[in-house]
Amino acid sequence: MLSQRFWGCFLPGSILAGTGSAAAIGQLAQLAGTKPDVVHVYASIGDQLSVAALDTVRQAAATPLVTLEPWNPHGHDQSGFALSNVTAGQHDAALHRWAGQLAAWKRPVLLRFAQEMNGSWYPWSVAVNGNSAADYRTAWQRMYAIISNAAPNVSFVWAPNAITEGTTDFTNCFPGHEFVDYLGLDGYNWGTIPGHQWQSADKLFSHSIATLGRLAPDLPILVTEVGCAEGNQPGHKAQWIQDFFKVIRANDRVSGFVWFQMDKERDWRFNSSPSSTTAFREGLAQWERR
């Protein structure tokens, strides 16, 4: 496991492609005032492990967090990725391939599988594709059995979405203490747009962090995705970032966080304005001193 009190980032495109990623990590470290301990990489179950990307992360003295998603992100029909098909062994060949590739890399890897299952936007989500919470637990356990048996260098991160608009309770999806190394949690403040409202960091995270803590009292908690949109007034995002650091500092169970450093649906980057950059640098410095 990682040491206590770490932070990480997701950077778009360049990391998975392995092109320009070393420079991107270095630039981020300059913005943040300190280098990331974790760098996040996404992959679909049909992909090959990007050894070049993991090597670059390792060369930056960071640990890769690989999110392995059981779907075809370019396909329209996702019925083949119903969780019952994972449990029935229809994706065992891909899981065994991932297990072998991760084992061959040998170095420590955090592996997050089928995240945000309590939402409604993925083919593995509960209530999508006929999935149930029990289906999720058994699919996770099958994945865990295959990969953990072959790749002892892998630590497993189970990550629901924070309870917010469009999500449901995640406790019934917890696969069990013996199948998880880190409790993850994703949460974004989308700002005031149709379908969303501005949410304080406390409202977004504190209840869900407490719920995770009760699920497995001895497992560390990692905020695996976090970002904040710009507010309606200057300084709103900077204040939100300050409050986010207060929330995680106040929860001793939280060991780390991974900032989603991308202008995507919203501009989630911590450096989207000078004031938000300053707030992040100051908050991170306090976090690392804790």
C-alpha positions in Angstrom: 0.0 0.0 0.0 0.9 3.6 -0.5 2.1 5.7 2.4 -0.4 7.8 4.3 -1.3 11.2 2.9 -0.7 11.1 -0.9 -2.3 12.8 -3.9 -2.6 12.1 -7.5 -4.0 13.2 -10.8 -5.6 12.2 -14.1 -4.2 13.9 -17.1 -5.9 13.6 -20.5 -4.7 11.6 -23.5 -1.0 11.9 -23.2 -0.5 9.4 -20.3 -2.4 6.5 -21.9 -0.7 7.1 -25.3 2.7 7.4 -23.6 3.5 10.5 -25.7 4.6 13.6 -23.8 3.5 12.2 -20.5 6.7 12.8 -18.6 6.6 16.5 -19.5 2.9 16.6 -18.6 3.6 15.1 -15.1 6.4 17.6 -14.6 4.3 20.6 -15.6 1.6 19.4 -13.2 4.1 19.2 -10.4 5.1 22.7 -11.0 1.5 23.9 -11.0 0.7 22.0 -7.8 4.0 22.8 -6.0 4.8 19.1 -5.5 4.8 16.0 -7.6 1.9 13.6 -7.7 2.2 10.3 -5.9 -0.4 8.6 -8.2 -1.2 9.0 -11.9 -4.5 7.7 -13.1 -4.9 5.7 -16.4 -8.1 4.5 -17.9 -8.4 1.3 -20.0 -11.3 -0.9 -21.3 -11.3 -4.6 -20.7 -10.5 -5.2 -24.4 -7.4 -3.0 -24.4 -3.9 -4.1 -23.9 -2.0 -2.9 -20.9 0.0 0.2 -21.9 3.4 -0.7 -20.5 4.9 2.5 -21.9 2.4 4.6 -19.9 3.0 2.7 -16.7 6.8 3.0 -17.2 6.5 6.7 -17.6 4.4 6.9 -14.4 7.0 4.9 -12.6 9.8 7.1 -13.9 8.0 10.0 -12.4 8.3 8.2 -9.0 4.5 7.8 -9.0 2.3 4.7 -8.7 -0.2 4.0 -11.5 -3.9 3.8 -10.7 -5.4 1.8 -13.6 -9.2 2.0 -14.0 -10.3 -1.2 -15.8 -13.8 -0.7 -17.4 -15.8 -3.8 -18.5 -17.3 -2.3 -21.7 -16.6 -1.3 -25.3 -16.5 2.5 -25.1 -17.0 2.8 -28.9 -19.9 0.3 -29.2 -23.7 1.0 -29.0 -24.8 -2.4 -27.8 -23.4 -3.0 -24.4 -25.6 -5.9 -23.4 -22.6 -8.3 -23.6 -21.1 -6.5 -20.6 -24.0 -7.2 -18.3 -22.5 -8.2 -14.9 -24.1 -11.6 -15.2 -21.9 -12.3 -18.2 -18.8 -11.3 -16.2 -19.9 -13.8 -13.5 -20.6 -16.5 -16.1 -17.0 -16.3 -17.3 -17.6 -14.7 -20.7 -14.8 -12.1 -20.0 -12.4 -14.5 -18.3 -10.0 -14.6 -21.2 -9.6 -10.8 -21.0 -9.3 -10.8 -17.3 -6.6 -13.5 -17.4 -4.8 -11.5 -20.0 -4.9 -8.4 -17.8 -3.7 -10.5 -14.9 -0.8 -11.7 -16.8 0.2 -8.3 -18.1 -0.1 -6.7 -14.7 1.9 -9.4 -13.1 4.6 -9.2 -15.8 5.1 -5.5 -15.0 5.9 -6.5 -11.4 5.8 -3.1 -9.8 2.9 -1.9 -7.5 -0.3 -1.0 -9.3 -3.6 0.2 -8.0 -6.5 -1.4 -9.9 -10.0 0.1 -9.9 -12.6 -2.0 -11.6 -16.2 -1.0 -12.7 -16.4 2.3 -10.8 -19.4 4.4 -10.0 -21.7 1.3 -10.1 -24.4 3.2 -8.1 -24.9 5.6 -11.0 -26.8 5.0 -14.2 -24.3 5.8 -17.0 -22.3 2.6 -17.4 -23.3 -0.9 -18.6 -22.2 -2.3 -15.3 -24.3 0.1 -13.3 -26.9 -1.4 -11.0 -30.4 -1.4 -12.7 -28.7 -1.1 -16.1 -28.5 -4.3 -18.3 -30.6 -6.1 -15.7 -27.7 -5.7 -13.2 -28.4 -6.1 -9.4 -26.2 -5.3 -6.5 -25.7 -9.0 -6.0 -24.5 -9.3 -9.6 -22.0 -6.6 -9.0 -20.6 -8.3 -5.9 -20.1 -11.6 -7.7 -18.6 -10.0 -10.8 -16.1 -8.2 -8.7 -15.2 -11.3 -6.8 -14.6 -13.2 -10.0 -12.4 -10.4 -11.3 -10.5 -10.3 -8.0 -10.0 -14.1 -7.9 -8.5 -14.1 -11.4 -6.2 -11.1 -11.1 -5.1 -11.4 -7.4 -4.1 -15.0 -8.0 -1.7 -14.1 -10.8 -0.6 -10.5 -9.9 0.4 -10.0 -6.2 1.7 -6.6 -7.1 -1.9 -5.3 -7.6 -3.9 -3.5 -4.9 -7.7 -3.3 -5.5 -9.7 -0.1 -5.3 -13.5 -0.3 -5.0 -15.0 3.1 -5.9 -18.7 4.1 -5.9 -19.9 7.6 -6.8 -20.7 10.0 -3.9 -24.4 10.1 -3.1 -25.7 13.0 -5.2 -28.0 13.7 -8.1 -28.6 10.5 -10.1 -26.9 8.1 -7.8 -28.2 5.6 -5.2 -26.9 4.0 -2.0 -23.8 1.9 -2.7 -23.5 -0.2 0.4 -25.2 -3.3 -1.1 -22.5 -3.3 -3.8 -19.6 -3.6 -1.5 -18.0 -7.0 -2.4 -16.5 -7.6 1.0 -13.5 -6.6 3.0 -11.4 -9.6 1.9 -11.7 -8.5 -1.8 -10.7 -4.8 -1.4 -7.6 -2.9 -0.4 -8.8 0.7 -0.8 -12.3 2.2 -0.5 -12.6 4.7 -3.3 -15.1 7.5 -3.9 -15.8 9.7 -6.9 -17.4 13.2 -6.7 -17.7 16.3 -8.9 -19.2 19.7 -8.2 -20.8 20.4 -11.6 -21.9 23.9 -10.7 -25.2 25.5 -11.4 -26.3 24.1 -14.8 -29.5 22.2 -15.9 -29.7 19.0 -13.9 -27.2 20.1 -11.3 -26.7 22.6 -8.6 -23.7 24.0 -6.8 -22.7 21.6 -4.0 -20.3 22.3 -1.2 -17.5 19.9 -0.7 -18.9 19.0 2.6 -22.3 18.1 1.2 -20.8 16.2 -1.7 -18.3 14.1 0.2 -18.8 14.0 4.0 -21.8 11.7 4.2 -20.4 9.2 1.7 -17.0 9.2 3.4 -18.7 8.4 6.7 -20.7 5.6 5.0 -17.5 4.1 3.5 -15.9 4.2 6.9 -18.7 2.1 8.4 -18.5 -0.5 5.6 -14.9 -1.4 6.4 -13.4 0.4 9.4 -9.9 -0.7 8.8 -9.5 0.1 5.1 -8.1 3.4 3.9 -10.3 5.7 1.8 -9.1 7.3 -1.4 -11.1 10.0 -3.3 -10.4 8.5 -6.7 -11.9 11.3 -8.8 -12.6 14.9 -7.8 -13.1 18.1 -9.8 -15.0 21.3 -9.5 -16.6 23.6 -12.2 -16.2 27.3 -12.2 -18.7 29.2 -10.1 -21.1 32.0 -11.0 -18.8 34.5 -9.3 -15.0 34.9 -9.2 -13.5 33.0 -6.3 -16.3 30.4 -5.9 -14.1 27.6 -7.2 -11.1 28.7 -5.1 -13.3 28.6 -2.0 -14.6 25.2 -3.0 -11.1 23.8 -3.3 -10.2 25.2 0.1 -13.3 23.5 1.6 -12.5 20.2 -0.1 -9.1 20.2 1.6 -10.8 21.0 4.9 -13.2 18.0 4.4 -10.4 15.5 3.7 -8.2 16.9 6.5 -11.0 16.4 8.9 -11.4 12.7 8.0 -8.5 10.7 9.3 -9.6 7.7 7.2 -8.9 9.6 3.9 -5.4 8.7 2.8 -5.4 10.4 -0.6 -7.2 12.0 -3.5 -6.8 12.0 -7.3 -7.8 15.3 -9.0 -9.4 15.0 -12.5 -7.2 17.5 -14.3 -9.1 17.9 -17.5 -11.4 20.4 -19.3 -14.1 18.0 -20.3 -17.8 18.3 -19.6 -16.8 21.2 -17.4 -13.4 22.7 -16.7 -12.5 20.5 -13.8 -8.8 21.5 -13.7 -7.5 23.0 -10.4 -5.6 25.6 -12.4 -8.6 27.0 -14.4 -8.0 30.3 -12.8 -5.2 31.9 -10.8 -7.2 32.0 -7.6 -8.1 28.3 -7.9 -4.5 27.4 -8.6 -3.4 29.3 -5.4 -6.1 27.6 -3.4 -5.0 24.2 -4.6 -1.3 24.8 -3.9 -2.0 26.1 -0.4 -4.4 23.3 0.4 -2.1 20.6 -0.9 0.8 22.0 1.1 -1.3 21.8 4.3 -2.5 18.3 3.4 1.0 17.0 3.0 2.1 18.5 6.3 -0.8 16.8 8.2 
